Amino acid sequence: MDYIKQIAERLRGLRDALDLSTEEMAARCGVSPALLAEYESGTIDIPVSFLHSLSSAYGVEMTALMFGSEPRMNSYYVTRSGQGIKVERTGAYSYQDLAAGFQRRVMAPFMVTVEPSREEGPLALNSHEGQEFNFVVEGTLEITVGGKVNVLNPGDTIMFDARKPHGLRAIGDRPVKMLAIIS
């Protein structure tokens, strides 16, 4: 949760630096002012998709929002196996940024681990601008896109319009590892 509070501070700092009201920033990022206020409070998880939208809308590096440091490379950036910047987001997800040091990215590649959950019922859905590509490396993933439920196994991929409500969960008792690319 400390990580979420750090991002929340950077969000508030960015909004203050840009001299924007909560309403102005929320409108440009496609969320309600109330939801932006919750993100800025640090009491709820802040989706990577929102950070991607915010970084695109305001020309800020997503890495700076997530990790507090500016990327420095502009020709290429190598991430060695297991060495990407890792973020434990919630109990259900962890992200490993595979290109944290590359400037002005037009896509954001992550290795995502989805922990199994005992919760049943509808998934928490989100949506954001752009497109998303997911490649399942390990485990079995249930992903819902625009109301359609898909089950993906290792080697399966899905690409979708990220404006459609989507959510995912691990099926079974093993975590899912997947490559997620957000553009």
N, C-alpha and C positions, 0 to 999 in steps of 0.2 A: 504494500500500500504506500510505502515511502516513495517508491518510484512514481506512482500516480500523483502524489502531492508535488513532486518536483516538476512534472510536466505541467500541472495546474498553475504553478508559480510562473513558468515560462509563458503559458498562454496569457495570463493576466498581464505579465510584463510586456508581451508583444502588443496586446490591445492598448495598454497605456502608452507605449512608445509610438504607436500609430495614431494616438489620440482619437480612438473610436469608442462609441458607446457599445454596450452589450448588444443592443438591438441592431446596430449597423453591422457588427462583425457576424452576428448570428445569421442575418439575412444573406450576407455574401457567401456564407458557408453552408447554407441550406438546413440550418437547425433552428429550433425555437430559442428565443432569449432565455427561457427557463432552463433548457437543456445546456446551453452554453454556460450559464451561471453554475449549474451543477458540475460541469467539467472543470470550471475555474475554481470550484471549492475543493477539489481533490477528494471528494467523498465517493465518487463513482468512477468506474473504469472509463478510460478515454479510448475509443476505438482507433486503431491505426488508420482506418479509412477516413475518419474525421481529420486526423493530423495530415493525411495526404491532401485532402480537400483544402484545408487551411493553408498548407504550404504552397499549393498551387495558386490559390486566390491572392496571396500576399507576397509571393516571390521569396519565401523563406525556406531554407533547407529543412526538410523533414527531420534529418539527423539532428539539427540544432534543437528542434522542439523535443525530440525524444530523448536525446542524450546530453544536451547542453554544450555540444562542441560542433564547430563548423568543419565540414569536410574540406580537404585540401587538394585532392587529386582531380585533374580534368582530362588526362589522356587515357588512363586506365587505372584500375584499382583491383588488386588481388586479395582475395580472402581465402586463407588456407583452411583446410578441412577442420571444422569444429571451432574456428577462431572468430567467426562473426560476432558482432556486439549482441549480447543476449539480454533479453528483457523478459522478466517474469511478470506477466500482466495480471492475470487472475489465476485462481486455482485451476481453471480449465485450459488456459492457453499460455504458451510462451513463444516468443518470437526471437529469431536470430537474424539480424540485419546483415545481408550478404554483400552490401555495397555502401556501407556507412561512410566511407571516406571519399566517395565520388561526388563531385559538385554538379549542380544543376541537372539532377536526374529527371528523366521523363517517365521512368518506371521505378518501382521499389520492390526489389526481390527479398523475400524472407523465407527462412526455413521455420516452419511453424510446427509446434508439437501441441496436439490436442489430447488432453487427458480424458480417460473414460469417465463417464458420469452416470450416476444412478438415477438422475432426474428423467422423468418421462414427460410427455406432453409436448406442446409446441416449443419450437426453438425461439430464442431471442434473435430477432432479425435486425439487420441494418442495411443501409444502402448508401451509396456515394457516387460521385461522378466517375467517369472512366470505365475501364474494363478490368477484369480480374481473370487470371489464369492460375489454376491449381493442379499440381501433379502429385499424386499420392506415392510416397516412397515406401512407407510401412503402415500396416494396420488397415482397418476398414472404416471409411468415412461416409457419414450421411450428410449430404449437403442439399439444402432446399434453396431453390432459386425461383422467384416469381410464383410460389405456390406449388412447384413441382419438386418432388422428393427424388433424389438420385443417390444410389449407393455406389461408391467407388472403392476399388481394391488397388493394391500395389500395381503401378504402371499405368493406371487410368488417369485421364486428365479431363478437366472441364474448363471452358472459357465462357465468360458471360458478361452481359451488360450489367455493370455494378450498380446501376440506378435501380435495378429490380431488387426488392427485398430479398436478402439471403442470410443464411445462417448455417452452422455446421456443428457436428458432434461426432465423437468416436463411438463406434459400435463395438460391443464386446468388452473384454477386460484388458485390452492392450491399447497403449497410446497410439495415435496416428502421427506420423511424420509426413509433412507435405511441403513442397515448394510452392509458395504463393507469390505471384507477381502482380502488383497493382500498378495500373497506369492511369 
